[in-house]
Amino acid sequence: MVREEILTALGDGTAVSGEELSRRLGVSRTAVWKAVDALRREGYGIDARTGQGYRLVSTPDLLTETEIRRFLGKTEIVGRTLACFSEIDSTNTYLKGLEQGADGTVAVADCQTAGRGRMGRNFQSPRGKGIYLSALLRPDLPPERLLPVTAMAGVAVCDAVERRCGVRPGLKWPNDPVLGGRKLCGILTEVSLEGESGRVQSLVIGIGINVSQGEGDFSPEVAPMATSLVRELGRPVSRPALSAALIEELDRLYAALRSGDVSAYLAACRRDCVTLGRRVQLLSPEGKETAEAVGLDEQFGLVVRYEDGKQRTVRAGEVSVRGLYGYTDEAEGDA
């Protein structure tokens, strides 16, 4: 408790004397010194100068509740309960196992040993390199009202990155944020329904953002199509600050989902979707088809047009955009 209170007192960067900290916190000067020493061992840069006191000069890039809440503003539901882990198998799996987990509970991990992506793929989650965050929601809504949530989560990531990093990613349909033509983030949404009634029991939104990975941090099969914020921006990015922004954006998403007014998210999706205007491959169990992506419908489905002029809306399956990730299309040599 003393540690957190000292960080709060020093949070604005001004110097505070040990005597003043002792008075404010109602503890001895020795307790203040011990707490400062513990914070320094954790990586906090705290100067101590005679006649001036203690001053916080740097903070570690830690995904702890203390650090995330330093940046987190007031939220209505999402983030009121925050669980932080140095290592976990999967934040999505953890939240899905919380039968009595509170609405809005967020799990954040520094490392995942069994991160999961769409279509049963693994999601690479190296220690200290990314943000691996999931939110548990319990919306009192029919399942059909949740159809837009995957695309809305992509918009939430773009909003958070833009706020904290000053650059806005694009979106590869349905929900992959991309920078520099490469994938920046993975999103996995999972819904649990009650067997008899079909009512929604829980919705888990899992988000993994590549923050400081270099090319060598990605496996050979992923490296050609993946990137990180640091690679694209050329400067450090605070993971706790970005995590806080993401929690705030998920809280806004949840409010929009409950109200039924998702028009702002649809407009953002249509604006940011880099899939539109491109030739795409539609991958399904029946094989591959090619078409042009021409728009998004009111339910965030991808509208495609074939060479004969016919159109249809894609709501399931995998859509691959030629050249978007920089790999070569063998048929056309497109990069």
C-alpha positions in Angstrom: 0.0 0.0 0.0 2.8 2.5 0.9 4.5 1.8 -2.5 1.4 2.6 -4.4 0.8 5.8 -2.4 4.3 7.0 -2.9 4.0 6.4 -6.7 0.8 8.4 -6.6 2.4 11.2 -4.6 5.4 11.4 -7.0 3.3 10.8 -10.2 3.4 14.4 -11.5 7.2 14.5 -11.5 7.6 17.1 -8.7 9.9 16.5 -5.8 8.4 15.6 -2.4 10.4 15.4 0.8 10.6 12.3 2.9 9.1 14.2 5.8 6.2 15.3 3.7 5.6 11.7 2.4 5.7 10.4 6.0 3.2 13.0 7.1 0.8 12.4 4.1 0.9 8.6 4.4 1.0 8.4 8.2 4.1 6.2 8.3 7.6 6.6 9.6 10.5 8.0 7.5 12.1 4.6 7.7 9.0 3.0 6.1 9.1 5.6 3.3 12.8 4.9 2.7 12.1 1.1 2.5 9.3 1.6 0.1 11.4 3.8 -2.2 14.2 1.3 -2.1 11.8 -1.5 -3.1 10.5 0.6 -6.0 14.0 1.2 -7.2 14.7 -2.5 -7.2 11.6 -3.0 -9.4 12.9 -0.6 -12.0 11.5 2.8 -10.9 13.9 5.7 -11.3 13.6 7.8 -8.2 16.1 10.6 -7.5 16.8 11.7 -3.9 18.4 15.1 -3.4 19.1 16.9 -0.1 16.8 19.8 0.4 14.5 18.7 -2.4 13.3 15.2 -1.6 12.3 12.3 -3.8 11.4 12.7 -7.5 10.1 10.1 -10.0 12.2 10.4 -13.1 11.4 7.1 -14.9 9.0 4.1 -14.7 9.5 0.5 -15.9 7.5 -0.9 -18.8 5.6 -3.3 -16.5 2.1 -4.6 -17.1 1.2 -4.5 -13.4 -2.0 -3.1 -11.9 -0.1 -0.3 -10.3 1.4 0.9 -13.6 -1.7 0.4 -15.7 -3.9 2.3 -13.2 -1.5 5.2 -13.2 -2.7 5.9 -16.8 -6.3 4.6 -16.5 -9.1 7.1 -16.5 -12.5 6.5 -15.1 -14.5 3.7 -16.8 -18.1 2.7 -16.3 -17.6 -1.1 -16.3 -14.5 -2.4 -18.1 -11.4 -2.5 -16.0 -13.0 -2.1 -12.6 -11.5 -5.5 -11.8 -8.0 -5.9 -13.2 -5.9 -9.1 -12.9 -2.3 -8.9 -14.0 0.0 -11.9 -14.7 3.7 -12.2 -15.3 2.9 -15.4 -17.2 -0.3 -17.3 -18.1 -1.4 -19.8 -20.6 -4.0 -17.5 -22.1 -5.9 -14.5 -20.9 -9.0 -15.6 -22.8 -8.9 -19.1 -21.2 -8.5 -17.6 -17.8 -11.5 -15.3 -18.1 -13.6 -18.1 -19.7 -12.9 -20.2 -16.5 -14.3 -17.5 -14.2 -17.8 -18.7 -13.7 -18.6 -15.9 -11.2 -16.2 -13.4 -12.8 -17.6 -9.8 -12.6 -18.8 -8.0 -15.7 -15.9 -5.9 -17.1 -13.1 -8.0 -15.6 -9.8 -7.5 -17.5 -6.9 -9.9 -17.5 -3.5 -8.7 -18.7 -0.3 -10.8 -19.1 3.3 -10.0 -19.8 3.6 -13.4 -21.5 1.3 -16.2 -22.7 2.4 -19.8 -23.1 -0.6 -20.9 -25.0 -2.0 -17.7 -26.7 -4.8 -18.4 -29.2 -5.9 -16.8 -32.4 -8.6 -17.2 -34.9 -9.2 -20.4 -36.8 -7.4 -22.4 -34.0 -4.1 -20.8 -34.7 -1.5 -20.1 -32.0 -0.8 -16.5 -31.1 2.9 -15.8 -30.4 3.2 -13.9 -27.0 6.8 -13.4 -26.1 7.7 -12.0 -22.7 8.0 -8.2 -22.3 7.3 -7.5 -26.0 3.6 -7.1 -26.3 0.2 -6.5 -24.7 -1.9 -9.6 -24.1 -5.2 -8.4 -22.7 -8.7 -9.8 -22.5 -12.0 -8.4 -21.2 -14.9 -10.4 -19.8 -18.3 -9.0 -20.6 -21.8 -10.2 -19.6 -24.1 -8.3 -21.9 -27.9 -8.9 -21.4 -28.3 -9.0 -25.2 -29.5 -11.6 -27.8 -26.6 -13.3 -29.7 -27.4 -11.5 -32.9 -26.6 -8.1 -31.3 -23.1 -9.3 -30.8 -22.3 -9.8 -34.5 -20.5 -6.5 -34.9 -18.3 -6.9 -31.8 -15.3 -8.4 -33.6 -15.0 -5.5 -36.0 -15.8 -3.0 -33.2 -12.8 -4.5 -31.3 -10.6 -3.7 -34.2 -11.7 -0.1 -34.2 -11.1 0.1 -30.4 -7.5 -1.0 -31.0 -7.0 1.6 -33.7 -8.5 4.3 -31.4 -6.2 3.3 -28.5 -3.1 3.2 -30.7 -3.9 6.6 -32.3 -4.4 8.2 -28.8 -1.2 6.9 -27.3 1.1 6.7 -30.4 -0.1 9.4 -32.7 -0.6 7.0 -35.7 -3.8 5.2 -36.8 -3.6 1.7 -38.0 -5.7 0.4 -40.9 -8.0 -2.6 -40.6 -7.8 -5.7 -42.7 -11.4 -7.1 -42.7 -12.8 -8.3 -40.4 -10.7 -7.0 -37.5 -6.9 -7.1 -38.0 -5.1 -3.8 -37.3 -2.2 -3.3 -39.7 0.7 -0.8 -40.0 3.1 -0.6 -42.9 1.2 -3.3 -44.7 1.8 -5.8 -41.9 -0.3 -7.3 -39.1 0.1 -5.4 -35.8 -2.5 -7.1 -33.6 -4.6 -10.3 -33.2 -8.1 -10.3 -31.9 -10.2 -13.3 -30.7 -13.8 -12.9 -29.5 -15.5 -15.9 -27.9 -19.2 -16.1 -26.9 -20.6 -18.6 -24.4 -24.4 -19.3 -24.6 -26.7 -21.0 -22.2 -27.7 -24.3 -23.7 -31.4 -24.3 -23.1 -32.3 -20.7 -23.6 -29.6 -19.6 -26.0 -29.0 -16.5 -23.9 -25.5 -15.0 -23.8 -23.6 -16.0 -20.7 -20.4 -14.3 -21.5 -18.4 -12.5 -24.2 -14.6 -12.5 -24.0 -12.7 -10.1 -26.2 -9.0 -11.1 -26.4 -6.4 -8.7 -27.9 -2.7 -9.1 -28.5 -0.8 -6.1 -29.7 2.8 -6.4 -30.9 4.6 -3.5 -29.2 8.4 -3.9 -29.3 9.1 -7.1 -31.3 12.0 -7.0 -33.7 12.0 -9.3 -36.8 13.9 -11.9 -34.9 11.1 -12.2 -32.3 8.6 -13.6 -34.9 8.7 -17.2 -36.1 9.9 -17.6 -39.7 6.3 -18.2 -41.0 5.0 -15.1 -39.2 7.9 -12.7 -39.8 7.0 -11.7 -43.4 3.5 -10.6 -42.4 3.9 -9.2 -38.8 5.2 -6.0 -37.4 5.3 -4.1 -34.1 4.7 -0.5 -33.0 8.4 0.1 -32.2 9.4 -1.2 -35.7 7.0 1.1 -37.4 7.4 4.2 -35.2 11.1 3.9 -34.4 10.6 4.9 -30.8 9.6 3.2 -27.5 5.9 2.8 -26.6 4.7 2.5 -23.0 2.8 -0.8 -22.6 1.0 0.2 -19.4 -0.2 3.5 -21.0 -1.4 1.7 -24.1 -3.1 -1.0 -22.0 -4.9 1.7 -20.1 -6.1 3.4 -23.4 -7.2 0.0 -24.7 -9.3 -0.6 -21.5 -10.9 2.8 -21.9 -11.8 2.1 -25.5 -13.2 -1.3 -24.6 -15.4 0.4 -22.0 -16.7 2.7 -24.8 -17.3 -0.2 -27.1 -19.3 -2.0 -24.4 -21.5 1.1 -23.9 -22.2 1.3 -27.6 -22.9 -2.4 -27.8 -25.4 -2.2 -25.0 -27.1 0.9 -26.4 -27.4 -0.6 -29.9 -25.9 2.5 -31.5 -22.8 1.2 -33.3 -22.9 3.7 -36.2 -19.7 5.4 -35.2 -17.9 2.1 -35.3 -19.3 1.2 -38.6 -18.2 4.6 -40.0 -14.7 4.1 -38.6 -14.6 0.6 -40.1 -15.6 1.8 -43.5 -13.0 4.6 -43.3 -10.1 2.4 -42.0 -10.7 -0.8 -43.9 -7.7 -1.4 -46.2 -9.5 -4.4 -47.7 -11.9 -2.2 -49.6 -11.1 -1.6 -53.3 -8.8 -4.6 -53.4 -9.0 -8.0 -55.1 -9.5 -10.6 -52.4 -9.3 -14.4 -52.1 -12.3 -16.0 -50.3 -11.1 -19.1 -48.6 -13.8 -21.7 -47.7 -14.0 -25.5 -47.4 -15.2 -25.5 -51.0 -12.0 -23.8 -52.2 -10.9 -20.4 -53.3 -12.7 -17.6 -55.1 -11.5 -14.2 -56.1 -13.6 -11.0 -56.1 -13.3 -7.3 -55.4 -14.1 -6.0 -51.9 -16.5 -3.1 -52.5 -18.1 -2.2 -49.1 -19.3 -3.1 -45.7 -23.0 -3.6 -44.9 -24.8 -2.5 -41.8 -23.8 -5.6 -39.9 -20.1 -5.1 -40.8 -20.2 -7.9 -43.4 -17.8 -7.6 -46.4 -19.6 -6.9 -49.7 -17.7 -8.4 -52.6 -18.3 -8.2 -56.4 -17.4 -10.9 -58.9 -16.2 -10.4 -62.4 -19.7 -11.1 -63.8 -21.0 -8.2 -61.6 -22.8 -10.3 -59.0 -22.4 -9.3 -55.4 -22.6 -11.2 -52.1 -21.8 -10.5 -48.5 -19.2 -12.5 -46.6 -19.9 -13.1 -43.0 -17.8 -16.2 -42.2 -14.6 -17.8 -43.4 -11.2 -16.3 -44.1 -10.5 -13.4 -46.5 -6.9 -13.0 -47.7 -5.9 -9.7 -49.3 -3.2 -10.1 -52.0 -0.1 -8.0 -51.4 -1.4 -6.5 -48.1 1.2 -8.3 -46.0 4.0 -8.1 -48.5 4.1 -11.8 -49.5 4.1 -12.7 -53.2 1.0 -14.0 -55.0 2.3 -16.8 -57.2 -0.3 -16.3 -59.9 0.2 -12.6 -60.4 3.6 -11.8 -58.9 1.9 -9.1 -56.8 3.8 -7.9 -53.8 
